[in-house]
Amino acid sequence: MTLENFEKLVREGIEAIPKEFLEKLDNVDIVIEDNPTAAQLKKLKIRNNYVLFGLYEGIPKTSRWGYSQVLPDKITIFKKPIEEFANSEEEIKKIVKETVWHEIAHHFGMNEERVRNAESRRRKIK
């Protein structure tokens, strides 16, 4: 998939977030990289059998006080792992949308367990 098409999917994933959450995104950049860096994988203690689709790096909104003059939080969506995992363009689109949602949830202060529980509930509703 071209970078341009992948960027379009990320934009669509962002636009699918409910407006009330999008309006509260604060000081966060969403970027695309081909793969996580060795430093990112080491920091997260990612094992070889685990695939990382996205990463939130920053200070969650629930932990901010005296928060000023800081670099933006960063959400990275990793293109190659998503493409390698997916079996179709439709599946890439679905994974990108879910990954964007997942990482934005971290921005709002949800830990991994809470995000995964919320994802399970969302899947049951669909």
Secondary structure as GFF3:
##gff-version 3
##sequence-region A 1 126
A	DSSP	alpha_helix	3	15	.	.	.	ID=ss1
A	DSSP	alpha_helix	19	22	.	.	.	ID=ss2
A	DSSP	beta_strand	28	33	.	.	.	ID=ss3
A	DSSP	alpha_helix	38	44	.	.	.	ID=ss4
A	DSSP	beta_strand	54	57	.	.	.	ID=ss5
A	DSSP	three_ten_helix	61	63	.	.	.	ID=ss6
A	DSSP	beta_strand	73	78	.	.	.	ID=ss7
A	DSSP	alpha_helix	79	85	.	.	.	ID=ss8
A	DSSP	alpha_helix	89	107	.	.	.	ID=ss9
A	DSSP	alpha_helix	112	125	.	.	.	ID=ss10
###
